[in-house]
Amino acid sequence: GSIGKPFVTVQAAVDAASGSSTTTIAIAAGSYVENLDLAKPVRLWGRCPSMVELKGKDSLKTPTVVATKPSEVRRVAITGWVAAEAKNSELTLTETWVHDLVGVGVHALTETATAKLTIAKSLVERAHLFGIYPVGAIATIEDSVVRETLPRAIDDTAGRGIEAEDIDATHRTTLTVRRSLIERNHQIGIYVGGSIANVEATVVRDTLTQASDDRFGRGI
């Protein structure tokens, strides 16, 4: 697009990217109701999370942002069904506000290639089931806050801040959490299931019990 004739949607700008190298897309203030397919390497850059919102269409029940090529999302707010997913690729969220999700906050999934998820200087709050959910992926959370994750609506279970799981013995999750705050989540603040985890200079506090049976309330 151009100053005189900018793209009407973010997806239109992504589709117009060259694909041969990372394209930076500046997003003007506003609320953009669309589900983005980042099938080209792009850097989405908003003015600030209080001014730029990416809102997925609930009827689609798919992530607001899906990255299948190395991509970065910076200085925006994301809400919808699931905020963002790194699928067999790399996704970086920087200075991003992920909030009020119907489902999981941020997901990373390895199927055919290792997914890599980096979350830096961001706030993830009021997702359901899990705030951040890497599966067979490499996930790094730095200088961020994960809080007030809510139980799954259908049975009032879980509500964990971070859930790290392996797919199998050859597709393991590596989780690193540095200089972050994990607070007021339900059941467990950080759950590591057979994965490799390193938690440094991080506070995990005020974990609530599981809503369905008043059990757990564990930090890690």
Helices and strands as residue ranges (DSSP letters): H 10-16, E 23-27, E 30-33, E 36-38, E 42-46, E 52-55, G 58-60, E 63-67, E 71-74, E 77-80, E 82-87, E 90-94, E 97-101, E 106-109, E 116-120, E 123-125, E 130-135, E 138-142, E 145-147, E 160-165, E 174-178, E 181-183, E 190-193, E 196-200, E 203-205
